[in-house]
């Protein structure tokens, strides 16, 4: 039978109510604090030498009211935020219709630079490198963070949580430098905007980043 106006209205209301239920735990105008754990493995031991990881810089580009949720933004005017404040922001909460709400940030004592440094250190350890403290006696690495961001896409029956971590890695040895781009990406489907669902997206993106890190260095003969 052809849906009547009343039936169509009921379907719309039901979908809206479901969307609100899905986002009940995530609809907030304040900041959500999201601790992130970098995976660790025993590694291969020191078989390829030592690497010194120098500066890890936050090169992400934030916008006010971006068209895409994958573009970093904050709950407020990005031009009035300090670098220290932006260094903690890693996502935005959204309502059932995709409207941006409060920020998602790392804990007070953490930044995207420190998380990324741990991720790069783990990647090198898995390749058989030791992490050194003297740049004169090691391969030197400099890192620029292009992307470190998570976002959600509301759906009829579930929410898509996506996370993207992209870095430019410049390695210098014996006066020669090479620059590589390493990207980790993941998507997690969930039923509510809870911390575990955001964290699952990031953890999977970290895992993918380490796989791509290994592949990139292997292809470069490192």
Long-range contacts (C-beta under 8 A, 24 or more apart in sequence): 15-156, 16-96, 18-156, 18-157, 19-96, 19-97, 19-154, 20-96, 21-192, 22-96, 22-154, 22-158, 22-159, 22-191, 22-192, 22-193, 23-94, 23-95, 23-96, 23-154, 23-159, 23-192, 23-193, 24-192, 25-192, 25-193, 25-194, 26-93, 26-94, 26-101, 26-152, 26-192, 26-193, 26-194, 27-93, 27-95, 27-96, 27-101, 27-193, 28-93, 28-101, 28-102, 29-75, 29-101, 29-102, 30-102, 31-75, 31-102, 31-103, 31-104, 31-105, 32-93, 32-102, 32-103, 32-104, 32-105, 32-195, 32-198, 33-104, 33-105, 33-106, 33-107, 34-90, 34-91, 34-104, 34-105, 34-106, 34-195, 34-198, 34-199, 34-202, 35-106, 35-107, 35-110, 35-199, 36-90, 36-106, 36-110, 36-115, 36-199, 36-202, 36-203, 36-206, 37-199, 37-203, 38-115, 38-118, 38-119, 38-122, 38-206, 39-122, 39-203, 39-206, 39-207, 39-210, 40-122, 41-122, 41-125, 41-126, 43-125, 43-126, 43-128, 44-125, 44-126, 44-127, 44-128, 45-128, 46-128, 46-129, 46-130, 47-128, 48-127, 48-128, 48-129, 48-222, 49-129, 49-130, 49-138, 49-139, 50-129, 50-130, 50-131, 50-132, 50-137, 50-138, 50-139, 51-124, 51-129, 51-130, 51-131, 51-132, 51-138, 51-139, 51-140, 51-141, 51-171, 52-131, 52-132, 52-133, 52-134, 52-135, 52-138, 52-139, 52-140, 52-141, 53-117, 53-120, 53-121, 53-124, 53-131, 53-141, 53-143, 54-135, 54-140, 54-141, 54-142, 55-142, 55-143, 56-113, 56-114, 56-116, 56-117, 56-120, 56-142, 56-143, 56-145, 57-113, 57-142, 57-143, 57-144, 57-145, 58-83, 58-86, 58-87, 58-111, 58-112, 58-113, 58-145, 58-148, 59-144, 59-145, 59-146, 59-168, 60-86, 60-112, 60-145, 60-146, 60-147, 60-148, 60-149, 62-86, 62-89, 65-100, 69-94, 69-98, 69-100, 69-151, 69-152, 69-153, 70-149, 70-151, 70-162, 70-164, 71-149, 72-149, 73-100, 74-103, 75-100, 75-101, 75-102, 75-103, 87-111, 87-112, 87-113, 88-112, 90-148, 90-149, 90-150, 90-202, 91-149, 91-150, 91-151, 91-198, 92-151, 93-152, 93-193, 94-151, 94-152, 94-154, 94-193, 95-154, 96-154, 97-154, 98-153, 98-154, 104-150, 104-198, 112-145, 112-148, 113-145, 115-148, 116-143, 116-145, 116-148, 116-165, 116-167, 117-143, 119-165, 119-206, 119-209, 119-210, 120-167, 120-169, 120-213, 122-210, 123-182, 123-209, 123-210, 123-213, 123-214, 123-217, 126-210, 126-213, 126-214, 127-213, 127-214, 127-217, 127-222, 139-171, 139-172, 139-173, 140-171, 140-172, 140-173, 141-169, 141-170, 141-171, 141-172, 142-169, 142-170, 142-172, 143-167, 143-168, 143-169, 143-170, 144-168, 144-170, 146-181, 147-183, 150-198, 150-201, 150-202, 150-205, 152-193, 158-189, 158-190, 158-191, 159-189, 159-190, 159-191, 159-192, 159-193, 159-197, 160-187, 160-188, 160-189, 161-187, 161-188, 161-189, 161-190, 161-197, 161-198, 161-200, 161-201, 162-186, 162-187, 162-188, 162-201, 163-187, 163-188, 163-201, 163-202, 163-204, 163-205, 164-205, 165-202, 165-205, 165-206, 165-209, 169-216, 171-222, 178-220, 180-216, 180-217, 180-220, 181-216, 182-209, 182-212, 182-213, 182-216, 183-209, 183-212, 184-208, 184-209, 184-210, 184-211, 184-212
